[in-house]
Each structure stands twice: as C-alpha cells, then as structure tokens.
Amino acid sequence: MDSENVNTVNPIEEVYLISDEKLKSILEAILFAASEPISVDQFQSALPGIGKRAIRGRLSELCADYEEMGRSFHLVEIANGYQIRSRPEYSEWIEKFYTRQVRVTLSASALETLAIVAYKQPVTRTDVATIRGVNSDSVLNSLLEKGLVRITGRKDGRSLLFSTTDEFLQHFGLKDASELPSLDEIDELLSIPNGSESSEPHLPVVMEETTA
C-alpha cells in the first residue's frame, strides 16, 4: 500500500469530532472510575482540544439527567472538582451494607486546630498556638499526616504557613473554602438540641484571635 495515500488522523483533530452525547458519556465514565473529585483541568488534560465551556456544559447536562431520572446518585461540585455521590437518603442502606466505614476520626483538640487553620488560613504554628493558648505542634503534625492540612509556604521566609487541603473539603462536604459556615451559623448549629443534630460533620467555633 502506498503510504502517501494513507490518511492519518491527528488525535486532537479526532477529539474535535466527538459529539456532545459521546463527550458526556466519556466524562461520566471518568467520573465513575475516579475515587476523588475531578477538576475541569483534569478532564481537559484527557480531552485535548475540548474547551472548558463544553466540558462544564456536558457536566451540567449529566447533573440534570440524573435529577430527571431520579437516580440514587447525583453529580456534585466538591473540593474544586466534580464527583458522583450517592444521595443522602440512601445512606442508611449503604451503612447496612458496609459493616464498618473507615473515616478520619478527629479529637476535640484536632477539630479546634483544624477550624483555626480553616478560618484563618494561611496560618503559622505560632498563630495557632496564640489562638488556642497552648502549643499545637503535635496536633498540626497529626493533621498533616491525615492529609487535612498542608504546608503552603513561609511567612517572611521563615515560619511555615498552613492551609487546608482538598481532602478537608471532601471530608466536610464543601465545594470550596467559601462554603465554610460563618461563626453565627456555627453558633446556631451548636444550639440545636441533642437528638436533632445533623449527621454532617461541622467545625467548632474558633475563638477570636487576640492582638499582640
């Protein structure tokens, strides 16, 4: 066969030929295969030549499809990405299926430290210790090991700065840091009588930061 007569298709050009329905199916397959939220940038890296607007458009259609079909799962925006999750009303049956669900367990001191980092980020070890009134190095190290906190730089080139991670957003069911409840909302949550509390994990109240 004459190689000059063989038409080759550039992979990027081939992606452009994907129909909207095919693209939607590809995105859905990636979502089902992934164990963590997938960002638009990650989708785009697997689909060169497809714009972010097209990807977001098909994801919105998937979300609407699941709602219309009344499926037991839905597509949510969480931790700066997209993830397919089971609906809350089916949690009882899922818990019955799994005899034990492995979750990150946090002590009261760890929750308090995590809350300080979440609301004041980025913060230094000294910042956390000042607000809590006690050395928190071991607690911060524990949160680092659990993947809920990460080092994001240095203050004045010396002290390490700490911020929350995407895993933190996943654990508390947040789309991004802007969805953190306000202190007033937390006060309201904490005032709910026992037995009526939400099953969702909430961050504790952060004490007002003292000025030096």
Sequence and secondary structure as in RCSB ss.txt:
>XXXX:A:sequence
MDSENVNTVNPIEEVYLISDEKLKSILEAILFAASEPISVDQFQSALPGIGKRAIRGRLSELCADYEEMGRSFHL
VEIANGYQIRSRPEYSEWIEKFYTRQVRVTLSASALETLAIVAYKQPVTRTDVATIRGVNSDSVLNSLLEKGLVR
ITGRKDGRSLLFSTTDEFLQHFGLKDASELPSLDEIDELLSIPNGSESSEPHLPVVMEETTA
>XXXX:A:secstr
  GGG     HHHHHHT  HHHHHHHHHHHHHH SS B HHHHHHHSTT  HHHHHHHHHHHHHHHHHHT SEEE
EEETTEEEEEE GGGHHHHHHHSS        HHHHHHHHHHHHH SB HHHHHHHHTS  HHHHHHHHHTTSEE
EEEEETTTEEEEEE HHHHHHTT SSGGGS  HHHHHHHHTS TTS  SS            
